[in-house]
Amino acid sequence: MFKFIGLILGFYFLGFFGGFLGYLIGSSIDRARDYGLGGINPLGTGQRRAVFLETVFVLMGKLAKADGHISKDEVNHVEQFIKQMGMSAEHRSEAITQFTRGSTADFDITNTLDQFMAACGHTLNLKQVLLMYLIVMALADGKLDSSEQALLEKIALRLGYSSTEFKQLLDMVLNQSHFAGGQVHSATALEDAYKALGVTKDNTDQEIKRAYRKLMSQYHPDKLIGQGLPEDMIAVATKQAQEIQVAYDLIKKHRNTH
């Protein structure tokens, strides 16, 4: 967006050369918005991936212990999560180590979140993907405990989300999970589909399409890898995108749109 603004303003004030210079400056701003200051990643993609991996599993451990004990369902979810990603042996070992560290009773997540924000805080999508992973983890035992929700909101606020934005994201992920495996047979499936996209039946077709495209862009594999998501963690984001697709298809079918 900024590259075109720079192009127009540069051309208007300085002619062809100014337009070219404005385009370059605007492109740099766009890259900074997408990938952080310094282009793709000022700290190096490898370091950002390491920080993301550590943060996910440390916070999963903290969430699992939020209600005072780690349930069998939560352990199974983490094991399934690792299996689904097809993680390398090195990443698998690191994930288990970080989960165990986060689940210790007196572990303080402040430094973990500060480190994540320093490495990934300027990205557009990694913060949302992190929260999505954690919400799915919290729901592993079929319910969202009040202590889990309080911890999730604390994490979201540190990531820059308002309380309202967090609750909207929580509602979206909750309803996206209703479409896992392409399930659309619930009596409330259409209502769930609107909530999964963060829209209502009162939104126009164009508004719903924009919401759908924004969500799909946030989970686009190339964009996430470019921002620093470990490649063996893409499968989970892809699964989330599939659930969003199923929800959107249901809405389109109901509205008879194309």
C-alpha positions as CSV (number, residue, x, y, z in Angstrom):
1,M,0.0,0.0,0.0
2,F,2.7,2.5,1.0
3,K,4.8,1.8,-2.1
4,F,1.9,3.2,-4.3
5,I,1.4,6.2,-2.0
6,G,5.1,6.9,-2.2
7,L,5.0,6.5,-6.0
8,I,2.2,9.0,-6.4
9,L,3.5,11.6,-4.0
10,G,7.1,11.3,-5.4
11,F,5.9,11.6,-9.0
12,Y,3.7,14.6,-8.1
13,F,6.4,16.6,-6.4
14,L,9.6,15.4,-8.1
15,G,8.6,13.8,-11.4
16,F,9.7,10.4,-12.6
17,F,12.8,10.1,-10.4
18,G,10.8,11.2,-7.4
19,G,8.1,8.6,-8.2
20,F,10.8,5.9,-8.4
21,L,12.4,7.0,-5.1
22,G,9.0,7.1,-3.4
23,Y,8.2,3.6,-4.6
24,L,11.4,2.3,-3.1
25,I,10.8,4.0,0.2
26,G,7.2,2.9,0.3
27,S,8.2,-0.7,-0.4
28,S,10.6,-0.6,2.5
29,I,7.8,0.5,4.8
30,D,5.5,-2.3,3.4
31,R,8.3,-4.9,4.1
32,A,8.7,-3.5,7.6
33,R,5.0,-3.9,8.3
34,D,5.0,-7.5,7.0
35,Y,8.3,-8.8,8.3
36,G,9.6,-6.3,10.8
37,L,12.1,-3.5,10.6
38,G,15.1,-4.3,8.4
39,G,13.3,-6.1,5.6
40,I,12.5,-9.7,6.2
41,N,14.0,-10.1,9.7
42,P,16.5,-7.9,11.5
43,L,17.5,-10.8,13.8
44,G,17.8,-13.5,11.1
45,T,15.0,-15.9,10.2
46,G,16.7,-18.7,12.0
47,Q,16.7,-16.9,15.3
48,R,13.1,-15.8,14.9
49,R,12.0,-19.4,14.3
50,A,13.9,-20.5,17.4
51,V,12.2,-17.8,19.5
52,F,8.7,-18.7,18.1
53,L,9.2,-22.4,18.8
54,E,10.4,-21.8,22.3
55,T,7.5,-19.4,23.0
56,V,4.8,-21.7,21.7
57,F,5.8,-24.6,23.9
58,V,6.7,-22.6,27.0
59,L,3.3,-21.0,26.9
60,M,1.6,-24.3,26.2
61,G,3.2,-25.7,29.3
62,K,2.1,-22.7,31.3
63,L,-1.5,-23.1,30.0
64,A,-1.6,-26.8,30.7
65,K,-0.7,-26.0,34.3
66,A,-2.9,-22.9,34.7
67,D,-5.7,-24.8,36.5
68,G,-3.3,-26.5,38.8
69,H,-2.7,-29.8,37.0
70,I,-1.9,-31.1,33.6
71,S,-4.7,-33.3,32.2
72,K,-4.3,-36.4,30.1
73,D,-6.2,-34.6,27.2
74,E,-3.7,-31.7,27.4
75,V,-0.7,-34.1,27.2
76,N,-2.3,-36.0,24.3
77,H,-3.0,-32.7,22.5
78,V,0.7,-31.6,22.8
79,E,1.8,-35.0,21.5
80,Q,-0.7,-34.9,18.7
81,F,0.4,-31.3,17.9
82,I,4.0,-32.4,17.6
83,K,3.0,-35.4,15.5
84,Q,0.8,-33.4,13.2
85,M,3.7,-31.0,12.5
86,G,6.1,-33.8,11.6
87,M,8.7,-32.0,13.6
88,S,12.4,-32.9,13.2
89,A,13.9,-34.9,16.1
90,E,15.8,-31.7,17.2
91,H,12.6,-29.6,17.3
92,R,10.7,-32.3,19.0
93,S,13.2,-32.6,21.8
94,E,13.3,-28.8,22.2
95,A,9.5,-28.6,22.2
96,I,9.3,-31.1,25.1
97,T,12.0,-29.4,27.0
98,Q,10.3,-26.0,26.7
99,F,6.8,-27.4,27.5
100,T,8.3,-28.9,30.7
101,R,10.0,-25.7,31.6
102,G,6.8,-23.7,31.2
103,S,4.7,-26.1,33.2
104,T,6.8,-25.6,36.4
105,A,4.6,-24.1,39.1
106,D,6.7,-20.9,39.6
107,F,7.6,-20.2,36.0
108,D,7.3,-16.5,35.1
109,I,6.3,-15.9,31.4
110,T,7.3,-12.2,31.4
111,N,10.8,-12.8,29.9
112,T,9.5,-15.3,27.4
113,L,6.9,-12.7,26.1
114,D,9.5,-9.9,26.1
115,Q,11.8,-12.1,24.0
116,F,9.0,-13.0,21.6
117,M,8.0,-9.3,21.2
118,A,11.6,-8.3,20.5
119,A,12.0,-10.9,17.8
120,C,8.5,-11.3,16.4
121,G,6.5,-8.3,17.7
122,H,6.7,-6.3,14.4
123,T,5.2,-9.1,12.3
124,L,1.6,-8.9,11.2
125,N,0.7,-12.6,11.5
126,L,3.0,-14.4,14.0
127,K,1.3,-12.9,17.0
128,Q,-2.1,-14.1,15.9
129,V,-0.8,-17.5,14.9
130,L,0.8,-17.8,18.4
131,L,-2.5,-16.9,20.1
132,M,-4.4,-19.3,17.8
133,Y,-2.1,-22.2,18.8
134,L,-2.5,-21.4,22.5
135,I,-6.3,-21.1,22.3
136,V,-6.5,-24.5,20.5
137,M,-4.3,-25.9,23.3
138,A,-6.5,-24.5,26.0
139,L,-9.5,-26.2,24.4
140,A,-7.8,-29.6,24.2
141,D,-9.8,-30.9,27.2
142,G,-13.1,-29.7,25.7
143,K,-13.5,-26.6,27.9
144,L,-11.9,-23.3,28.6
145,D,-11.2,-23.0,32.3
146,S,-11.4,-19.4,33.8
147,S,-7.7,-19.6,34.8
148,E,-6.8,-20.5,31.2
149,Q,-8.8,-17.7,29.8
150,A,-7.3,-15.2,32.2
151,L,-3.8,-16.4,31.2
152,L,-4.6,-16.2,27.5
153,E,-5.9,-12.7,27.9
154,K,-2.8,-11.7,29.8
155,I,-0.7,-13.0,27.0
156,A,-2.9,-11.3,24.4
157,L,-2.6,-7.9,26.1
158,R,1.3,-8.3,26.1
159,L,1.1,-9.0,22.4
160,G,-0.7,-5.8,21.8
161,Y,-4.3,-7.0,21.7
162,S,-7.1,-5.1,23.5
163,S,-9.5,-7.1,25.6
164,T,-12.2,-6.7,23.0
165,E,-9.8,-7.9,20.2
166,F,-8.8,-10.9,22.2
167,K,-12.4,-11.9,22.9
168,Q,-13.2,-11.6,19.2
169,L,-10.2,-13.8,18.3
170,L,-11.2,-16.3,20.9
171,D,-14.7,-16.5,19.6
172,M,-13.4,-16.9,16.0
173,V,-11.0,-19.8,16.9
174,L,-13.7,-21.5,19.0
175,N,-16.1,-21.5,16.1
176,Q,-13.4,-22.4,13.5
177,S,-12.8,-25.6,15.5
178,H,-16.4,-26.6,14.8
179,F,-15.4,-27.1,11.1
180,A,-12.5,-29.4,11.7
181,G,-12.6,-32.3,9.2
182,G,-15.2,-30.5,7.1
183,Q,-18.0,-31.0,9.7
184,V,-21.0,-28.8,8.8
185,H,-23.9,-30.9,10.1
186,S,-24.6,-29.0,13.4
187,A,-27.9,-27.2,13.8
188,T,-26.0,-24.0,14.4
189,A,-23.4,-24.5,11.7
190,L,-24.3,-21.4,9.7
191,E,-24.3,-19.2,12.8
192,D,-20.9,-20.8,13.8
193,A,-19.6,-20.1,10.2
194,Y,-20.3,-16.4,10.5
195,K,-18.6,-16.3,13.9
196,A,-15.6,-18.2,12.5
197,L,-15.0,-15.4,10.1
198,G,-15.6,-12.7,12.6
199,V,-18.7,-11.4,10.7
200,T,-22.5,-11.5,11.1
201,K,-25.4,-12.3,8.7
202,D,-25.9,-8.5,8.4
203,N,-22.6,-8.0,6.7
204,T,-22.6,-7.7,2.9
205,D,-21.2,-10.4,0.6
206,Q,-18.2,-8.1,-0.1
207,E,-17.5,-7.5,3.6
208,I,-17.6,-11.3,4.3
209,K,-15.3,-12.0,1.3
210,R,-12.8,-9.4,2.6
211,A,-12.9,-10.9,6.1
212,Y,-12.3,-14.4,4.6
213,R,-9.4,-13.2,2.4
214,K,-7.8,-11.4,5.4
215,L,-7.9,-14.6,7.5
216,M,-6.6,-16.8,4.6
217,S,-3.8,-14.3,4.1
218,Q,-2.8,-14.5,7.8
219,Y,-2.4,-18.3,7.5
220,H,-0.7,-18.3,4.1
221,P,2.3,-20.7,4.3
222,D,4.8,-18.6,2.3
223,K,4.0,-15.4,4.3
224,L,4.3,-17.2,7.6
225,I,7.6,-18.9,6.7
226,G,8.9,-15.5,5.4
227,Q,8.0,-14.0,8.8
228,G,9.8,-16.7,10.7
229,L,7.3,-19.5,11.4
230,P,9.2,-22.8,11.5
231,E,8.4,-24.8,8.4
232,D,7.4,-27.9,10.5
233,M,4.7,-25.8,12.2
234,I,3.0,-24.8,9.0
235,A,0.7,-27.8,9.0
236,V,-1.3,-26.5,12.0
237,A,-1.8,-23.1,10.3
238,T,-2.9,-24.9,7.1
239,K,-5.5,-26.9,9.1
240,Q,-6.9,-23.7,10.5
241,A,-7.1,-22.3,7.0
242,Q,-9.0,-25.4,5.9
243,E,-11.6,-24.8,8.7
244,I,-12.0,-21.2,7.6
245,Q,-12.5,-22.4,4.0
246,V,-15.2,-24.8,5.0
247,A,-17.0,-22.1,7.0
248,Y,-16.8,-19.6,4.1
249,D,-18.1,-22.2,1.6
250,L,-21.1,-22.8,3.9
251,I,-21.9,-19.1,4.0
252,K,-21.5,-18.8,0.2
253,K,-23.8,-21.8,-0.3
254,H,-26.4,-20.3,1.9
255,R,-26.2,-16.9,0.2
256,N,-25.9,-18.5,-3.2
257,T,-22.9,-16.3,-4.0
258,H,-19.8,-17.1,-6.1
